Every structure is written in C-alpha cells, then in structure tokens.
Amino acid sequence: MVDSAWLMYEANSTAMPPTMPGIFSPPPPNWPRAGMLRTTRMLNSRGCVRLAVAACRRRVVCLSYRTPRWALPRCRLRAGHQKNPSVQEIAAMSDMNRREFVRATAATVSLVVLGAAQDWAQGAAPPAPSGPLDIGTLADYPADGVFDKFLKTEKVLVIRNGDRLYACSGRCTHKGSTLAIKQGRIRCPSHGSVFNEQGAPVSGPAKAPLARFAITKTAEGRLIVDRSRTFEPKQWDDPQAWIAIS
C-alpha cells in the first residue's frame, strides 16, 4: 500500500471521463496547480485507487474508494514520467509523508468546525431545551404582556393576552434565532422579524407563527408547559393550548 505520492500530468482537457465517479468543484487556492495529480494511499493489492485528488486546470476531482487506475483523468504525461507507474515508482515520487497528511486532515476538520460555528452565528441554532417546564402561577403574570423570564434559558415566552395565558417558542421561525422583547414587541435580533402578541409574524422574513405549547394547571395552581406538544394556529382555541385568567 502506498502512503502518498505525487504524479505529474499535463491536462489536455478540462472535461473528465463521463463514466468516472467523482465530485467536481472549483479548487481552493492552496491546491496544486493545473496538471498535478495528488494521490493518497493510492493503490491496493488489485491496483485500484483508494483515494485520489486531481487538479486539472480549474477543476478538482475526488475519486471514490476502489476507483480503477483507468478512471484517472485522461491527461498527457510530462516527459520523464511513466504512464502506468508501479507501486514502487509511485512510492519513489512521494513527497507527502504521514505527518503532513495528518496535519492536512486536521486543518480540514478545523474548517468544518469553523463553518458550523459561522452557521450558528448567522442564525442557525442548536436544539432548544425540551421536557415539561414549571412557569409559576397566574399571580406571576398580573397584567397583559409578553414575559421573557424563561426566554434565555428555556427558549419559552409566556404571554398574557386578555382572558388567556399561553406559552410560545422563543425561537424565530425563520432561522431559529433566539427572540428578544423590545418596546413590548417580539423581535428577532438576527434578521428583523416581528411577531404580535398572538405569536403571528407581522413583518420581516419569518412567515410561520411561533409554536404554541400545551399548558396545564395543577391542583396546586402551578402552570406546567409541555414542550413536546404544539398547536397550529387553527388549534389555538384548544383548551389545552391556553389557561383561562379568572
């Protein structure tokens, strides 16, 4: 098994063989120049490619596991190189050792992690807390309004509106950002969506209303929000979607 190798090719076409499996994309700046084929753990005992990355002009091709050698890009060899090099010849040309390969792999993983962090910063959010939530008693909500006591920790908004009290998700329905209460309005700080006291969107990119959770009152008067059950707008009159203010 060859650990790694560099094979020098001079591409005569940007087109790849139509039967060759692979993923096509523009090469990043640090990839080798056009005409260079890099292979890592290239040949197995049957002469098949385990992993190969080829840069032919403006395209990078990632060949799949066990791709045969004939499926390599149809390129014209530079002078002084074998058309079908043996394992020994490939090993002799190798200039990338295991340590360099591990470093390159670690750098790739780091980029993936940074990309995920960037997605979160742009509004994509981790899962919200789940399970039942005790939000206190009716006495904790003496007047109409939106209460954010559980917004940061539990992603739940408690709303008293007229003769009803209900609990909604504290996540924007656009990208899942945590909402905020500003000037008595429910707003998304990431993309500007605004929701009314019913949880319905009134402006911004969000189109769906906030999820409304099931809520019950115990014999002791405690209000329990069940986040495993939600109600669509047409179900908001369901007795289990709100608590009567008496």
N, C-alpha and C positions, 0 to 999 in steps of 0.2 A: 504494500500500500504506500503510495506517495503522499508525503505530508503536504507539500505545496510545491508549486512550480510556476514559472513564467514562460509562456510561449509567445514568440514574436510573429505576428501575422500582419499583412498589409491588405486591408479590406479593399475589394474592388466594387462593392455594392453595399448600400445601407439595407437592402432587402434581406430578410432571413428566410431560410428554407421553410415552406409552408407547413411541413409536417413536424417541424421541430417544436417540442413543448418549451414554454418559457414565459417569462413576464417581461414586457417591454416598457421602458420608461427612460426619460432623459437622464444622463449620468450626472451625479453630483460633481462639484469642482475637483474633489480630491481623487476621483477615479483616474486610472491610467489613460493616456492619450489614445486616440483612434489607432487601431491596428494592433493593440496589445491584448492578448488573451491571458487572463489570470485563472489558474485552477487551484483548488484546494482539495486535498485528498482525492486526487483526480481519478485514478484508475483502480478498479478492484480486480479480483482474480480473473474475471471474464472480460477484462478490457473495457469496462463501462465507466462512464464518468459518474462520480458520486456528487460532485458539486463543481460547477464551473461558472465563472462570471466573465463575459466577454464584452469588451468595449469596441464597437465597430463604428467609427465616425461618431454620430450623435446618438447612438442607442446602446443601452446596456441590456444584456440578455442573461437571465438567471436560469440555467438549465436545471431540470428536475433530477431527482435521485435515479441513478442507473441509466442515465441517458447514454446511448452508444456513441462511440467516437465519430461515426459518420454523420451524426447530427450536429456536430460543431459547425460554426459559421463557415460558409464557403469562401475562404479567403486565400489570397495568393501569398505563399511563403516568401519571406525575405531570404536573400542569399545567405547560405551558410547554415540553414536550419533544416531539419528533417521534416518531411511531410507527415509521416506517421511515426513519431518518436517512440522509442521503447520506454518502459518504466525507468530503466537506468539512465537513459538520456534525459528524460524529464527531470529526474532527481538531480542530475548534474547541473541543470539550468536553474535549479531552485534558488531563490534569493529571499524567501519569506519563511522564517522558522516558526516553531510552535508559539514561542513567546509573543512574537509580533501578531500572530493570528489571534491569540487570546486578547491582546490589547485592542485589536480592531473590533473584536466581538463585544468587548466591554464598552467601547465607545458607542457602538450601535445600540446596545441596551440603554445606555445613558440618554441617547437621543430619544428613544421611545418613551422613557420615563418623563423627560422634559416636555415631550409633546403632550403627554397625558396631563401634566401639570398646567400647561398652557390652555388646554381644553377646559379645565376646571376654572381657570382664571377668566375665560371668556364666557362662562355661564353654564357649562356642563357641570352637573353636580353629583356628588356621591349619594347613595341611597339615604332617604330620610329615616329617622327612628320609627319603629313600629311597636305594636302592642297597645294595651289599654293605658289611658292616661287620666289621672285624677286632676281635675282643674279647679277643685274647690267647691264652693256652694254659690247659690244665687246671690247671697249677700256680698260676694266678692265682685259683683258686676252691678253696681247700683243704678247706673244710667245707661242710656243708649251710647253706643260707640264700638270701636274696634280695639281689642285688648291684645297687646303683644307680650304678655308675661311669659308665654311658653314659645315664643317665636324663635329665639336664637338656639335654645337647647333642644326643643322638640319639634320645631317647624310646624307649629299649630297656632292659628289665630282664633280667638274667641270673639264672637260678635253678638252684641245685644241690639236688637232692632225691633222696636215696638213691643209687642207682647211675646216675642220669641227670642230665645238664645240658642245659638248653634256654633259649631266648630268647623273651621275650614283648614285646608292645607296652607302652609306658609310658603309654599314653593310656587314660583311663577310657572304658568302652563306653557310658556314659550320655550325657555331653555333650562328651567329648573332652578333658577337663581333664588336665593332666599329673599323674600319680600321685606319691605320696610313700611312703617306708618309715618307719613309726612303730611302735616296740616290736615289730619283727620282722614286722609285718603290712603288706600292700599296701593303702594307703588313698587315697581321693580327697579332697583338701582342700577341694574346692568344694561337694560335695553329700553327703559322708559314706559313699559306697560302700566296702565292704571286700571284698578278694579273698584267697583262700587261696593256698598255695604252688603250686598247680596253675594258678592264674590264673582260677579259677572264682569267681563272685560269691557271697558268703555273707550280706551284709546291705546295706541301702541301696537306692537307686533303680535301680542298674545291674542288668540282667537277663542280659546276654550275657557270656561269658567273654572274657578278654583274647586277642587274636590271638596265635597262636604261630607264630614264623617258622621257615623252613627253616634248618638249621645243618649245616655240614660241617667236617671236619678235614683240613687239607692234609698233604702228605707231611712237611712240617717241623713239624707239630704245631700250626699256627695254627688257631684257630677262626674261621670266617667265617659271619656271619649274612646270609642272603639275604632282605631285607625285601620283595622282590617276590613271595614265595611264603608263603602262610599255611596253617595246618591247623585244621580244625574239631575239636571235642572227640573225635568218633568217629575222627579220624585221628591222634590224639596218639601212638599206638603205631607210627606210620610211622617207619622207621629214619632218615628224613631230617628228622624233627621233633625229634631229640634226639641227644646224644652220650653214649656209654657211659663211665662212670667206671671205669677199670681200675687 
